[in-house]
Amino acid sequence: MTGNVFLDTNVLVYAADSRVPWKQQRARAVLGALQSLGCGWISTQVAAEYFSAIVRKLPTPFSVRDAIAEVEQQLDVWNVVGVTDIVVRKALKLMRGSGVSYWDAQILATASQYGLPLLFTEDMGDNAVISGVRIVNPFREDFRLGDWLPA
C-alpha cells in the first residue's frame, strides 16, 4: 500500500470509452476510489492528451465544447502537476537509459520529479520500477485496487 497514484491518460480515456465495457467499469472504479481518497494525480501532459483523445479517438467523440468542460472537471478532481524543463530533461535522460518512448518517459519523469511512487497505466511494463516509480497495470486480471491504496 502506498497512497499517491499518478494516472496515465489511458485510465481516464477508458472511463469515457464504452467500447470495452469491463475496462470502462474498472477505470471508473479505480478513478472513483482515488478521487474519494484524494490521492490521484495527473499532469498537464495527461490533461492535454486526454483532451486530444476524447475529441478524436472515441467512437462518439466529445464536441470541443464538451471536451473543454470535461478536461476542466478533471483538473478540478485531481491533484495536478506541471511539466517543467526539469521534467523534460529527466524524460530525455530516461529515454537514453530505458528505451521507452518520449511521452512515456515524460510521464515517468513527472511522477518521479513529484515523488509519486505509483503509475497506473496499461502502456508500460507492469510491475517494473523505473526512476523510482512502480508501474501498475490496473487492467490486468489479478489487479486488486486495495493492494495499492492506504488502509
Secondary structure by P-SEA (a helix, b strand, c coil): cccbbbbcaaaaaaaaccccaaaaaaaaaaaaaaaaaccbbbcaaaaaaaaaaaaccccccccaaaaaaaaaaaaaccccccccaaaaaaaaaaaacccccaaaaaaaaaaaaaccccccccccccccccccbbbbccccccccccccccc
